[in-house]
Amino acid sequence: MKKSMKINFDIKIILKYVILISILSANENVLETIKRKSKEIKNNNSQSSLLQATDAQIVKKAISHENAGLIDEAHLIFKQLFNENKTNSYIYNNYKNFLIRQEDWTQLINISRQYSSNNTNNTNARLALAENLLYVSQKDTMLYLYETEGYEIINELIIDGISNKSAIGFSKIKRYISRLIHYDKFDFALDKIQYIRNNYDIENFYSKELAKYYLDNRNYQNSITEYILCLSNQDELNKYINKHYGSIEKQLSQFPNDENTRYIITNTLLNNPSKIKNNVLAQFKFKWEDFDGACDLMIENYLVEKNLYDFGVSFVNQSSFKNAEKIFKLLMTSTNSEIIELSILQLAKIIEKKSINNKIYLPISDRIIQNSFLEISPFGNDNINYKSDELSEAVIMYDSLIEKYNNSRARYNIANLKSNNDDNYEKSLNDFYALEQNSSNRNIRFKSAIKIIEIKIKNNLINDELIELIKKYKTRYNKSDEIEYLDLKYFQILFYLKQFDDLKEKLEQKLKNIDKKNDYYNEFLNGLTLLMLFNKNNDELIILSDALYKMINRQYDKSTTKLESLTNSTSEIIRNLSFYYLAYIYINIEDYQAAKAFLSLIETNDIYSELSLLLNAELDDFVLNDINSAVDNYLKFMDNFQHSVFYEEIRLRLERIIG
């Protein structure tokens, strides 16, 4: 400790000494002074070798001088350091940045020339000189002639790159062109791009980068033209087809969705049409929600079957089942057994989804409930007819997959359907036990483990044995996302067991250890927030635990009785929470008047006032079809909760309703 204090003290003395010397004697070599004093410290203490004045340390000292207002002293250090080593990029770049901050354009060009001339075979040094010439020419009208010189250097670099005729050479040319565009020399850059395209038979050279430039500058016609040109490169086409990282698909999604832009895109793609152009247009039509047009166009212009299959999955995700079925039935005629298997699986899923006719569908409110700490099932599950002809057809299709392909996903889906329909939970447990132990698909095994836990929770098998089972699964499924989900299930069990203190401690520890971007972070936070709302009022928390457990088991009478008792709480937020869940239940049993009555009781400005206003708006919008009331409630929400995470989603919904 004493040695460290002495070293720090010596450093302070040195800095004062250097500043004093630089002020008193401009002829003294400050750089040598710094090095000499640092060496003295090293000789005095052999353990302080890290204090030897390296280039980085000297640069840092110069910057400290600059920050202290000692500009001349800082400049002197930079100048001496650069003169000692004119090939060092680190020293040059820091000296260059210093001169830019001081707006010393003459000296900036001077050191850039020296750096370039001393790095004769270094194209980066030549490019640095060209960039600084172009930069300075924009800063002072007296220095405009530097622009021509900067052009000439980059032109020479491009010519050298062309003569190289290698991938590395053309990669460097792209960099040179990007610097031209950066310095607003777009016309000059475009000339070079066209020259290379015309003279070296590389028609798509720089097309991806140029398309992005046009898109950023709202030149949509040229942008889409360049993106199509980009797809003439086989590597880029493969990325696009397979949705790989770096594909242009993400950039295509950035085009605006206004009428004028749609007109420009459509006209551009229909001009001299091709299969690739039509394929891209189908993607745009899907984005514009012209699902029928998108489907027909893609069927005629898909590039490979995987491309068409992925498009069909997109329709399923948008609940456009008619178009999805059209695609998957076509793919059933494929000669590729994997595509046939996947298509049958998707068709069965579609039949299953269509048969599950949720009479109540509230997009955001459903998601809020389902993504909460307890993962409560969304509205409408009680309305599913699991013995319908449609579901029977889905089961037949799953059975065909099992028989022909031994498809574990089909086995899982059948087990899942039966678990929802079969009162014999032990049989369902056996189905999932078999899948968890025998499936060759790890994801199916893990999903089966989760279903086993959920079935046990639902059937009141919440005990130490279930906790031990979760611990066993955590040794078997040890990926981070699997561990987090198993922990979530464990924490839910603690809530239903009313072990609130233990749960709070574990949730606090979990939130300290996981990233906020983790998929389950919000669920853990929601659980901790729920506990904190009750402020250690365990009597009322016990009532809520019982009420929510009855709720997930659809024992609505018992659940509402317990929730109504909480409406007498002395805590306003607990009362509001109770009103919200009561409204949720009454919507589910189609007593909308009672739901509205409970929602109207939430008046204070807390999280439940936000959620209740949203629930009220969606009830008007999607269930009661009272568009005027829905619009009023949506607008009220946007006025009162401008920073809500749901704000943009509601704005888009309003746009669809009223334009």
LUMFIKE-724534 format. One record per residue (C-alpha): x, y, z. Coordinates in steps of 0.2 Angstrom, whole numbers, padded with zeros to 4 digits, always signed. Layout:
! LUMFIKE-724534
XYZ;...
***
This chain:
! LUMFIKE-724534
+0000+0000+0000;+0014+0012+0005;+0023+0008-0012;+0007+0012-0021;+0004+0028-0012;+0022+0033-0016;+0020+0029-0035;+0004+0039-0036;+0013+0054-0027;+0028+0053-0039;+0016+0053-0054;+0008+0069-0048;+0025+0077-0045;+0030+0072-0063;+0015+0079-0071;+0018+0096-0062;+0036+0095-0067;+0032+0092-0085;+0019+0106-0086;+0032+0118-0077;+0046+0113-0089;+0035+0115-0105;+0030+0132-0100;+0047+0138-0095;+0057+0131-0109;+0049+0128-0126;+0066+0121-0132;+0066+0107-0120;+0061+0090-0127;+0045+0087-0116;+0044+0069-0123;+0061+0065-0116;+0057+0073-0100;+0042+0062-0098;+0051+0046-0102;+0066+0051-0091;+0055+0054-0076;+0046+0038-0079;+0062+0029-0080;+0067+0036-0063;+0051+0030-0055;+0055+0013-0062;+0073+0013-0055;+0066+0018-0038;+0053+0004-0038;+0056-0011-0048;+0037-0016-0046;+0031-0001-0055;+0036-0007-0072;+0018-0003-0078;+0022+0015-0076;+0035+0016-0090;+0030+0029-0102;+0023+0020-0117;+0016+0028-0132;-0002+0026-0126;+0003+0034-0109;+0011+0049-0117;-0004+0051-0129;-0015+0050-0113;-0004+0064-0105;-0006+0075-0120;-0025+0073-0120;-0025+0077-0101;-0015+0093-0105;-0028+0097-0119;-0042+0095-0107;-0034+0106-0094;-0033+0120-0107;-0014+0118-0110;-0016+0117-0129;+0002+0122-0134;+0009+0110-0122;-0002+0096-0128;+0002+0100-0146;+0021+0100-0142;+0019+0082-0135;+0009+0076-0150;+0022+0084-0162;+0037+0076-0154;+0029+0059-0152;+0024+0059-0171;+0041+0065-0177;+0049+0050-0168;+0037+0038-0176;+0028+0043-0192;+0022+0026-0197;+0013+0023-0181;-0006+0023-0184;-0011+0025-0166;+0000+0040-0164;-0006+0048-0180;-0024+0045-0177;-0024+0053-0160;-0013+0068-0167;-0025+0070-0181;-0040+0070-0170;-0032+0083-0159;-0029+0094-0174;-0047+0092-0180;-0053+0098-0162;-0041+0113-0164;-0046+0116-0182;-0028+0117-0187;-0031+0112-0205;-0014+0116-0212;-0005+0105-0199;-0018+0091-0201;-0014+0090-0220;+0005+0092-0216;+0005+0077-0204;-0007+0067-0216;+0006+0069-0230;+0020+0064-0219;+0011+0049-0213;+0006+0044-0231;+0024+0046-0238;+0032+0036-0223;+0019+0022-0226;+0023+0020-0245;+0014+0003-0247;+0000+0006-0235;-0016+0010-0244;-0024+0014-0227;-0012+0029-0225;-0016+0035-0243;-0034+0034-0239;-0032+0044-0223;-0023+0058-0233;-0037+0058-0246;-0051+0058-0232;-0043+0073-0224;-0041+0082-0240;-0059+0080-0243;-0064+0084-0226;-0053+0100-0225;-0060+0106-0242;-0077+0107-0234;-0071+0117-0219;-0063+0132-0227;-0066+0140-0244;-0048+0144-0246;-0044+0126-0246;-0056+0120-0259;-0042+0114-0271;-0038+0100-0259;-0054+0092-0265;-0047+0088-0282;-0032+0081-0274;-0042+0070-0263;-0052+0064-0278;-0036+0060-0287;-0029+0049-0273;-0045+0039-0271;-0046+0037-0290;-0028+0030-0290;-0033+0018-0275;-0048+0012-0285;-0037+0009-0301;-0025+0000-0290;-0039-0011-0283;-0046-0015-0300;-0029-0020-0306;-0028-0032-0292;-0044-0041-0299;-0046-0051-0282;-0060-0052-0270;-0049-0042-0258;-0046-0029-0271;-0064-0026-0274;-0068-0026-0256;-0056-0012-0254;-0064-0003-0268;-0081-0004-0259;-0072+0004-0244;-0065+0019-0255;-0082+0021-0263;-0091+0022-0246;-0079+0035-0240;-0083+0046-0256;-0102+0044-0252;-0098+0049-0234;-0090+0065-0240;-0105+0069-0251;-0096+0065-0267;-0110+0053-0273;-0109+0057-0291;-0091+0054-0292;-0094+0037-0282;-0108+0033-0294;-0097+0035-0309;-0084+0023-0302;-0098+0010-0298;-0105+0011-0316;-0087+0010-0323;-0083-0006-0314;-0100-0013-0318;-0098-0009-0337;-0080-0014-0339;-0078-0029-0327;-0094-0038-0330;-0099-0036-0312;-0117-0029-0315;-0122-0031-0296;-0106-0022-0289;-0110-0012-0274;-0129-0015-0277;-0133-0019-0259;-0124-0004-0252;-0131+0007-0265;-0149+0001-0262;-0147+0005-0243;-0141+0022-0248;-0156+0025-0259;-0167+0019-0246;-0160+0030-0232;-0162+0045-0244;-0180+0040-0249;-0176+0036-0267;-0187+0020-0267;-0187+0017-0285;-0168+0016-0287;-0167+0007-0270;-0179-0007-0275;-0170-0008-0292;-0153-0010-0283;-0160-0023-0271;-0166-0034-0286;-0149-0032-0294;-0141-0038-0278;-0151-0054-0279;-0142-0058-0295;-0128-0063-0284;-0130-0081-0279;-0124-0079-0262;-0136-0065-0258;-0150-0075-0266;-0146-0090-0255;-0147-0078-0240;-0163-0071-0245;-0171-0089-0249;-0165-0096-0232;-0168-0080-0222;-0150-0080-0216;-0142-0066-0207;-0137-0052-0218;-0151-0055-0230;-0159-0041-0239;-0176-0046-0232;-0174-0036-0217;-0170-0020-0227;-0185-0023-0238;-0196-0023-0223;-0190-0005-0219;-0199+0002-0234;-0214+0013-0229;-0231+0007-0231;-0240+0022-0238;-0249+0022-0254;-0236+0032-0265;-0222+0020-0259;-0233+0005-0263;-0236+0012-0281;-0218+0015-0284;-0213-0002-0278;-0226-0011-0288;-0223-0002-0304;-0204-0004-0302;-0206-0023-0299;-0218-0025-0314;-0207-0017-0326;-0198-0031-0336;-0205-0044-0323;-0195-0059-0318;-0197-0073-0306;-0186-0064-0293;-0195-0048-0295;-0212-0056-0293;-0206-0066-0278;-0200-0050-0270;-0217-0042-0274;-0226-0056-0266;-0216-0052-0250;-0222-0034-0251;-0240-0039-0254;-0239-0050-0238;-0232-0035-0229;-0247-0024-0236;-0259-0038-0230;-0265-0042-0248;-0264-0060-0243;-0273-0067-0257;-0263-0058-0270;-0247-0062-0261;-0251-0081-0260;-0255-0082-0279;-0240-0073-0284;-0228-0083-0273;-0236-0100-0279;-0231-0095-0297;-0214-0088-0292;-0207-0097-0278;-0188-0100-0280;-0186-0116-0270;-0199-0127-0260;-0192-0121-0243;-0195-0103-0249;-0214-0107-0252;-0215-0117-0236;-0208-0102-0226;-0221-0091-0234;-0235-0103-0229;-0229-0103-0211;-0230-0084-0212;-0249-0086-0217;-0252-0097-0202;-0244-0084-0190;-0256-0071-0198;-0271-0083-0196;-0273-0083-0215;-0277-0101-0215;-0285-0102-0233;-0269-0096-0241;-0258-0107-0230;-0269-0122-0234;-0267-0118-0252;-0248-0118-0251;-0246-0134-0240;-0258-0144-0251;-0247-0139-0266;-0231-0145-0256;-0240-0162-0252;-0236-0166-0271;-0217-0163-0268;-0204-0177-0270;-0195-0171-0255;-0201-0182-0240;-0196-0169-0227;-0206-0155-0236;-0221-0167-0236;-0219-0171-0218;-0218-0153-0213;-0233-0148-0224;-0244-0162-0216;-0239-0156-0199;-0244-0138-0204;-0260-0143-0211;-0265-0153-0195;-0260-0137-0185;-0271-0126-0196;-0286-0138-0194;-0283-0138-0175;-0282-0119-0174;-0298-0117-0185;-0307-0129-0174;-0302-0119-0159;-0315-0106-0162;-0311-0093-0148;-0327-0083-0147;-0317-0070-0137;-0301-0064-0143;-0292-0048-0136;-0275-0047-0144;-0265-0037-0131;-0275-0041-0115;-0274-0060-0119;-0255-0058-0121;-0253-0048-0104;-0262-0062-0095;-0253-0076-0104;-0236-0068-0101;-0238-0064-0083;-0229-0073-0069;-0243-0087-0068;-0245-0089-0087;-0264-0090-0086;-0272-0097-0102;-0280-0083-0113;-0299-0081-0115;-0309-0093-0125;-0301-0109-0121;-0318-0115-0113;-0326-0113-0130;-0316-0126-0138;-0325-0142-0144;-0311-0155-0143;-0322-0168-0150;-0326-0159-0166;-0325-0166-0183;-0311-0154-0187;-0300-0159-0173;-0304-0177-0177;-0297-0174-0194;-0281-0166-0186;-0279-0181-0176;-0280-0192-0191;-0267-0182-0200;-0255-0182-0185;-0258-0201-0184;-0252-0203-0202;-0236-0193-0198;-0233-0205-0183;-0236-0220-0194;-0226-0215-0209;-0212-0204-0202;-0212-0208-0183;-0214-0189-0181;-0212-0184-0162;-0220-0167-0165;-0236-0176-0171;-0235-0187-0155;-0233-0171-0145;-0248-0162-0153;-0259-0177-0151;-0254-0179-0133;-0258-0160-0130;-0275-0161-0139;-0280-0177-0128;-0273-0168-0112;-0286-0154-0115;-0300-0166-0118;-0297-0181-0107;-0302-0180-0089;-0290-0194-0085;-0275-0183-0082;-0265-0199-0077;-0266-0205-0095;-0260-0188-0101;-0245-0189-0089;-0240-0206-0096;-0241-0199-0114;-0229-0185-0109;-0218-0196-0099;-0215-0207-0114;-0212-0192-0125;-0200-0184-0112;-0190-0200-0111;-0190-0207-0128;-0192-0193-0141;-0176-0190-0152;-0181-0172-0153;-0173-0162-0138;-0186-0148-0139;-0201-0160-0139;-0193-0169-0123;-0192-0152-0115;-0209-0146-0120;-0216-0163-0113;-0207-0160-0096;-0215-0143-0095;-0232-0151-0099;-0229-0164-0085;-0226-0150-0073;-0242-0140-0079;-0253-0155-0078;-0247-0159-0060;-0250-0141-0055;-0268-0140-0063;-0272-0156-0054;-0267-0151-0037;-0251-0162-0036;-0241-0147-0029;-0229-0155-0017;-0211-0158-0013;-0211-0173-0025;-0215-0160-0039;-0201-0149-0033;-0189-0163-0034;-0195-0167-0052;-0191-0150-0057;-0173-0151-0049;-0171-0167-0059;-0176-0159-0075;-0164-0145-0072;-0149-0157-0073;-0156-0164-0089;-0161-0148-0098;-0147-0136-0093;-0147-0123-0107;-0150-0106-0100;-0167-0103-0107;-0173-0121-0101;-0166-0117-0084;-0175-0101-0083;-0192-0108-0088;-0190-0122-0076;-0186-0110-0062;-0202-0100-0067;-0212-0116-0065;-0204-0119-0048;-0208-0101-0043;-0226-0103-0048;-0227-0118-0036;-0220-0108-0022;-0233-0095-0025;-0247-0109-0024;-0239-0116-0009;-0240-0099-0001;-0221-0099+0003;-0220-0080-0001;-0204-0076+0009;-0194-0089+0001;-0202-0085-0016;-0198-0066-0014;-0180-0070-0009;-0177-0082-0024;-0185-0069-0037;-0174-0055-0030;-0159-0066-0033;-0164-0072-0050;-0167-0054-0056;-0149-0049-0050;-0142-0063-0060;-0151-0063-0077;-0150-0050-0091;-0164-0038-0093;-0166-0045-0111;-0169-0062-0105;-0185-0070-0112;-0191-0073-0094;-0186-0057-0086;-0203-0049-0087;-0211-0064-0079;-0199-0064-0064;-0201-0046-0062;-0220-0047-0063;-0220-0060-0049;-0209-0050-0038;-0220-0034-0041;-0235-0044-0037;-0228-0049-0020;-0222-0031-0016;-0240-0024-0020;-0246-0033-0005;-0232-0026+0006;-0231-0042+0017;-0249-0043+0019;-0249-0062+0018;-0267-0064+0023;-0273-0055+0007;-0259-0063-0003;-0265-0080+0002;-0283-0076-0004;-0276-0070-0021;-0266-0086-0022;-0281-0097-0019;-0292-0086-0031;-0279-0087-0046;-0277-0106-0043;-0296-0108-0044;-0296-0096-0060;-0283-0107-0069;-0294-0122-0066;-0310-0113-0072;-0318-0114-0055;-0325-0096-0058;-0338-0096-0044;-0325-0099-0031;-0312-0088-0039;-0324-0073-0040;-0329-0075-0022;-0311-0074-0016;-0308-0059-0027;-0323-0050-0021;-0317-0051-0003;-0301-0042-0009;-0311-0028-0015;-0313-0023+0003;-0294-0021+0005;-0288-0005+0013;-0275-0005-0001;-0281+0004-0016;-0269-0006-0028;-0275-0022-0021;-0293-0017-0024;-0289-0012-0042;-0280-0029-0045;-0296-0038-0039;-0307-0027-0050;-0296-0031-0065;-0296-0050-0063;-0314-0050-0059;-0318-0041-0076;-0306-0054-0084;-0317-0068-0077;-0334-0060-0081;-0328-0057-0099;-0323-0075-0100;-0341-0081-0094;-0349-0068-0106;-0356-0057-0092;-0350-0041-0101;-0361-0029-0090;-0353-0035-0074;-0335-0034-0082;-0339-0016-0087;-0345-0012-0069;-0329-0019-0061;-0318-0010-0074;-0327+0007-0070;-0322+0005-0052;-0303+0007-0056;-0300+0026-0056;-0282+0029-0049;-0267+0031-0060;-0258+0015-0057;-0253+0000-0068;-0271-0007-0067;-0279+0009-0073;-0268+0007-0088;-0272-0012-0091;-0291-0009-0087;-0293+0005-0100;-0285-0006-0113;-0296-0021-0108;-0311-0010-0109;-0306-0004-0126;-0303-0021-0133;-0319-0028-0125;-0328-0014-0135;-0318-0017-0151;-0317-0036-0153;-0332-0043-0143;-0345-0030-0142;-0341-0022-0159;-0344-0005-0152;-0332+0004-0163;-0336+0022-0157;-0333+0017-0139;-0317+0007-0143;-0310+0022-0152;-0314+0034-0138;-0305+0022-0126;-0290+0019-0137;-0288+0038-0139;-0290+0040-0120;-0277+0027-0117;-0265+0036-0129;-0268+0053-0120;-0265+0046-0103;-0251+0033-0106;-0240+0040-0120;-0225+0030-0113;-0234+0014-0113;-0226-0001-0121;-0242-0004-0130;-0244+0013-0137;-0238+0010-0154;-0248-0006-0156;-0264+0004-0151;-0259+0017-0163;-0258+0005-0177;-0275-0003-0172;-0283+0014-0172;-0276+0017-0189;-0284+0001-0196;-0301+0006-0188;-0302+0025-0193;-0288+0026-0206;
***
